[in-house]
Amino acid sequence: MLYCDKLAKTNIRGGDSLDPTAILPTYMSELKMQNNIRVLIHNDHRIVYQIDCVDGTGTVEVLTLFPGVVLQFHSFHCKSFQLSESKEVGNSLKINYCTEGRMEVRMSDNLLLFMEPGNLSIDVRKAQDSFQFPCGHYHGMELLFHSSTRNHEAPEILRLFGVDGKQVQSRFCQNAQSYVVRADDRFKKLFEDMSGAPSECRIPYLQMKVAELLLLLCKSDMPEKSDESSFMTMGQVQIAKQVMEIISDDLSRHYSIESLAAPFGISPSSLKNYFQGVYGKNISTWLREARMSVASAALREGNQPVAEIAASVGYENASKFSAAFKSFLGATPLEYRRQSRCGI
């Protein structure tokens, strides 16, 4: 969904009639137009580039497996990523799998898709040009069948299995709807194998795995309905993010779910669902991790007494803070401070 969406809607004349063999050169020309992108590797079948985001970086590896069929490996360490504007030239099939982190994709003015570890999505809809990573990082894979492949015969290995991208699109993307499910063990193993493809035969190995992926998608039993919990409205997401800002603004304060939900006119259970949907964890878990992160930074970087640090992150009792800190990081606050300064 990331830069492959850029490629899927690149402003090259011809759209669906684009020669599939021109995909990677087209991709490269698009990258050269972006001021925040640095190409690290570029050859006939592979591009690796780094994106400078506002608050971090992202690295993307692009592999051409067949004419018009591109596999990407994404690794982002930032909170957001913005694509420059380009024109839509046709719907391309995109199969995404999240391995780590969390990604928020705006699918329309009022609908957002959230990808979390183990999620498998199939989509032909145009994603908007903004991607958010609520956890501050995202790792995943994307397989794209450019719309031009619809006008060409499938590669031989796919014909042997009797599968192609058009069959996947027909099965899962009726009326251009998105399909998102939790991947079962078959798919988890398959994507794990793709991540660890042996370097000495990487391209043919990945070609075989793509054929296996399409075979499973086209011929095996799959959930009929998409996981609706992966989709949220803009209003729901905005509430969750505003609550996150409230509770993170002063970690020494304690809030009840009822007091956080009331200003928005929603029930506590709705707020719990919204927050879980955006951040992939409940409010208490998010708060505990935020408090321990701030406390550990204070212990590493300053000389503030442990009791003061404890109070600043919501613990009036230093002993309870010490026990909670050790449970979370495996060492007491004083042990952690000593170890961090001794390089242990």
N, C-alpha and C positions, 0 to 999 in steps of 0.2 A: 504494500500500500504506500510505501514511502516513495523513493525516487522512481520506482517502476510506474507509479501513477503518473509521474511527470512524463515518463517515456510513453505511456499509454495515451496521453493527450498532447504529445509534442506537436508543435505547430508546423509539421512538415506537410506539404501538399500531397494529397493522394489518399491519406487516411488508410482505409481498409485495403487499398490497392498497393500500399507500400511493399516493396520486395522484402520478405522476411530476412534475407541475408544482409540487409542494410541496417538491421536493428542496432548492432553494437557501434558501427560508425555514427549512426544517428545519436545514440546515447552519448558518445564521446563529444560530439559537437555541442550537445545541450550542456554537458558539464563545463565546457570551456567558457560558456556564457555566464556562469555563476561565480560571483566574486568571492564567495565564502567557501569554495570547494578547491581542494588541492588533490590532483591525481597522483597517486603513489606508484601504481603499476598499470601498464597498458600494453596489451598485445592482441593478437588476432581473436582470441576467445575469452579474454579476462581483463577486467578493469577493477582496480582497488582505489578507492578515493576516501579522503577525509573531509568532513564537513565541520566548519567552525560555527557552532551555535552560540547564542547569546550567553548561555551559562554553562557551556561544556563543549564536548565534541562528539561526533559520530563517525563510525567507519563502516563503509559498505563495500562488499565484494560482489562483483557482477560476473556471472559465467554464462556464456551462450552454450546451451546443450544441444539444441536443434535450431534450424532456421526459424526465427520468430519466437523461440522459447527461451526465456531467460530465468536463471535462478540467482537469487540474491541472499546474502547473509548480512544481517543488520546487527550492529553493536553500537548503541547510543548511551552516552553518559551525560545527560542533560535533562532539563525539564520540558523543553519544547523545541520544535523544529519547524521552520517556515519555508515553504517552497515558493519560488517566484511564479507569477501568473503565466499561463500558457493556454492554448486553445485545444478543445476536445475534438478528436478526429475519429472516435469510434470506441465502442466498449471492448475492453480487453479482459480476459478471464484472469483473475488473481487468486491464488491459493496461498494463504498465510498460516504460519504456525508460530506460536509464541513459546520460547523456551525459558525465558526469565524476564522479570520485570513486568511492566504494564504499559499499554499504549491506548491512548484515547484518540479516536479518529472521528472527525466531523463528517457525517455522511450527507447531511442536508442542514438547512437553517435551524431545525429543531430536533434533530436526531443524531445521537453520538453512539459509536460502537466502542466497547472496551474489550481489548484483548489481554488475557492473563495467561500465566503458564499453563500449557496443556490445551489451550484453545486452538481449534482449527476453523478457519473461515474460508468461504468460497464466495467470490463477489465479482460482479461485472459493473457495479455502480461506480460512478466517479466520486472518489473521496475528495473532500475539500483540501485546500492547500495548507492546512494547519494540523500539526500532530503534537499531542501532549504526552508526556511521560510522567504520570503522577508520582511514581516511586523514584524518579530521578535517573532511571536507567531502563533500557529495553534491549532484549536480544531475541532474534527470531529469524525465520526464513520466509522468503516469498518466491513462488513460482508463477511466472507470468506468461500467458499465451497471447501475444499481440494479436489484435483484431485482424491483421493481414493474413494470419494462418488459416482463417476460415475459407480463404479462396485457394488454398494449396493442399495438396495431398499430405497426409500425416507421414512422419518419418517411418522408415521401414520397421524399426523395432516396435513402434506403437501399433503398426498395422498387423504385426504378427500376433499381438495380444488382442487385436480387435478393439482398441480404445483410442480416444483422442480427446483433446480439450473440448470439442464441440459437444461430446456426449456428457461430459461433466457439467457443462453449462446448461444443457437441456434438462438434466436431472435435478440440479440444485438451485438454479437461478431463474426459475420461471417468473415472468413479469419483472425481471431485473431485481428481484429481491435478494438480500444478503442471507447467507446460510452460515450459522456459527454453532458449533457443538464442542463438547469436551472430547478430545481425542481418546480413543480406547488404546489398549496395550499394543495393538497391531500398529497403529499409526505412531505412537510414541517411540516404539522400537525402530520404525522406518525412518523417522526424522532424526533419531539419535545416530543411526547408521549414516545418514547423509552428512551430518555434522562431522563425523569421524572418517569420512571417505579416505582411503589410502592414497597418499600423494603420488605414488608411482603409476596409478591407473585411475586418477580421480574423475576425469570427464566420462569415460565409458562406464565407470561404476555408478556415477550419478545418473547417467542416462538410463541404466537398468533400474535404478531406484525410482526414477520418475515414472517409468513404465509400470512398475509395481504399484506406485501410488495411484496412478490412474486406473489400474485394474481393480484395486480395492474400492475406489470411489465409484466406478461404473458398475461393477458386478456384485459387490458384497452388500450385506444388509447394513443399512445406515439409519439413524433416527430420522423419522419423517419430518419432524418439526425442528426449526432452529431454536436455540436456547434464548428465549426472550430476555432473560436476565442480563445478557450481554449488551443490551440496548437501553439507553436512558435518554430522557428529554433534556434539552438545554436547561430548563428550569430546575430539574432535579439535580443536575450536575452543579449548577451555580449555588444551590443551597448547600450541598456537601462541601464545596470549596470555601464558601463563606464561613461555615462552621469550623473548618480546618484553620482558617485565619484567626478566628476568635480564640480557639483553644491554644493555638501556638503563640499567640501574641504575648501571653503571660503564663508561663508554665507553672508558676507558683499557685495559680488559682485552681479551684475545683468546681466543676459544673455538673449538674444533673442532666440527664438526657431530656427531661421535661423542660428545663429552663432553656436549653439550646433549641428545642423544637418549637417552643411557643411563639417566638417572634415571627416565625415563618408560616404560622397557621397550619402546621402539620402535626401528625401524631408522632410520639417517640419511636414507634416501630417503623414508620416511614423514614424518619431521619436515619435510623440504623441501616435500613436497606440502601438509602442513597449513598451514605458514607462508605458502606461496604462495597457498593457497586463501583465507586470511583477509585477508592484506595486499596481495595482488596483485603481489607482488615477492618475489625470493628474499632470504635472510637477509643476504647480503653487500651487496646493493643497499640494503636497508633500513638497515643499519649505516652505510654510506657517507653516505647522505642525513642520517641522524641526527647523525653526527659533524660534517658540514659545517654543519648547522643550528645546533648548539651552538657551534661555533667561530665562525661568522659573527656570532652574537649577542654572544659575548665580545669580538670585535673592535670591534663597533659601540658597545658599552655600557661597556667598561672600558679600562684601560691595561695590562693584563697582557701581559708579553712574549710574542712569537709562539712562542718555544720552549716556554714553559709551557703555552700554549693547545694546542700540538701534542701535548704529552705527555698532557694531560688527555683528549684524544680518541683516544689510542692510537697516536700517531706519535712514536717515539723520535728520529727524524731530522727536524729542522726543514725541511731542504731537500726531503725527500720529501713532507712535509706541504704545503709551499708549492706544489709541483708539482701535488699532488692537489687542493688548494684552487683553484688557477687553472684546472685542467681542469674543475672542477665549476661555478665561479662566474664564470670569465672574467677574473679579476684575482688578483694575488698577495695574500697577507694584508695586507701593508702598504698596497698600493694600495687594497684594499677598505676598510680602516680610514680612510684619507684621504678617499676618495670619499664614504663614508657620513657623515663629519663635515662635509664641505663641501656636502652635499646634492646630489651629482652622481648 
